[in-house]
C-alpha cells in the first residue's frame, strides 16, 4: 500500500513538472481527408481548439490530427495522436496539459 501511495505521489510530481515545461501547443491536421472521417475530432479542431490560449491550429495536407506540445524555443516535447479520441476527450487532454480557454467576449 505504501508503494502505491509513493508511486502516485511521484507520478503526480512528474506530470506537474512535465506540464510546466509546456509553453504552447499546435494542432496539426489536414483540412479534409482523415479529418472528414473523424467527425468528433473535426468538431474539436474547427470549433474548440481555436478557443484555447497558447494553442494554434496548423493545416498540413495529408497530416493525421495530432497535438504537438512545445517548450522553449518551439522545441517539440511530445506529439499525441487525436484520431482515437472523441471531442470531449480532446478537450480533456488539453486541459490536463495545462491549456485554458481564452476569455469569451462576454467575460471582458
C-alpha positions as CSV (number, residue, x, y, z in Angstrom):
1,X,0.0,0.0,0.0
2,X,2.8,2.4,0.8
3,X,4.4,1.7,-2.5
4,X,1.2,2.6,-4.4
5,X,0.9,5.9,-2.4
6,X,4.6,6.7,-3.1
7,X,4.2,5.8,-6.8
8,X,1.1,8.1,-7.2
9,X,2.9,10.9,-5.4
10,X,6.0,10.6,-7.7
11,X,3.8,10.3,-10.8
12,X,1.8,13.5,-9.9
13,X,5.1,15.4,-9.3
14,X,6.4,14.2,-12.7
15,X,3.2,15.2,-14.5
16,X,3.2,18.6,-12.9
17,X,6.8,19.1,-13.9
18,X,6.2,17.9,-17.4
19,X,3.2,20.3,-17.8
20,X,5.3,23.2,-16.5
21,X,7.7,22.7,-19.5
22,X,4.8,23.2,-22.0
23,X,5.0,26.7,-23.4
24,X,2.5,26.3,-26.2
25,X,0.9,23.8,-28.4
26,X,-0.1,23.2,-32.0
27,X,-2.8,21.0,-33.6
28,X,-1.6,19.7,-36.9
29,X,-4.1,18.1,-39.2
30,X,-5.3,18.0,-42.8
31,X,-8.4,20.0,-43.6
32,X,-10.2,17.1,-45.1
33,X,-9.1,13.5,-45.8
34,X,-8.7,11.8,-42.5
35,X,-10.4,14.6,-40.6
36,X,-13.6,14.1,-42.5
37,X,-13.7,10.5,-41.3
38,X,-13.4,11.7,-37.7
39,X,-16.4,13.9,-37.1
40,X,-15.8,14.4,-33.4
41,X,-12.1,15.3,-33.9
42,X,-13.1,17.6,-36.7
43,X,-15.5,19.4,-34.5
44,X,-12.8,19.8,-31.8
45,X,-10.2,21.0,-34.4
46,X,-12.5,23.5,-36.1
47,X,-14.7,24.7,-33.2
48,X,-12.9,24.1,-29.8
49,X,-9.2,24.3,-30.4
50,X,-9.2,28.0,-31.6
51,X,-10.7,28.9,-28.2
52,X,-7.6,27.9,-26.2
53,X,-4.8,30.2,-25.2
54,X,-1.3,29.3,-26.4
55,X,-2.7,26.8,-29.0
56,X,-2.6,27.2,-32.8
57,X,-4.2,25.1,-35.5
58,X,-2.0,24.3,-38.5
59,X,-3.4,22.6,-41.5
60,X,-0.9,20.3,-43.3
61,X,-2.0,18.4,-46.4
62,X,-2.3,14.7,-45.6
63,X,-1.4,15.0,-41.9
64,X,-3.3,12.9,-39.3
65,X,-4.7,15.0,-36.4
66,X,-2.1,15.4,-33.7
67,X,-1.5,17.6,-30.7
68,X,2.1,18.8,-30.7
69,X,3.3,20.1,-27.3
70,X,6.1,22.8,-27.5
71,X,8.6,24.0,-25.0
72,X,11.0,26.9,-25.0
73,X,12.1,28.0,-28.5
74,X,9.3,25.9,-30.1
75,X,11.2,22.7,-29.1
76,X,8.9,19.8,-29.6
77,X,8.2,18.0,-26.3
78,X,5.6,15.5,-27.3
79,X,3.3,14.5,-30.2
80,X,-0.1,13.0,-29.3
81,X,-2.4,11.4,-31.9
82,X,-6.0,12.6,-31.7
83,X,-7.6,10.0,-34.1
84,X,-8.8,7.6,-31.4
85,X,-10.3,10.3,-29.2
86,X,-13.8,11.9,-29.2
87,X,-14.4,15.6,-28.9
88,X,-14.7,15.6,-25.1
89,X,-11.5,13.6,-24.7
90,X,-9.6,16.0,-26.9
91,X,-10.7,18.9,-24.7
92,X,-9.8,17.0,-21.6
93,X,-6.4,16.2,-23.0
94,X,-5.7,19.9,-23.5
95,X,-6.9,20.8,-20.0
96,X,-4.9,18.0,-18.4
97,X,-1.8,19.5,-20.1
98,X,-2.5,23.0,-18.7
99,X,-4.2,24.7,-21.5
100,X,-7.1,27.1,-20.7
101,X,-9.8,28.7,-22.8
102,X,-9.5,32.3,-23.8
103,X,-12.0,34.6,-22.1
104,X,-15.1,35.0,-24.2
105,X,-16.2,38.4,-25.3
106,X,-19.0,38.4,-22.7
107,X,-16.3,37.9,-20.0
108,X,-14.5,41.1,-21.0
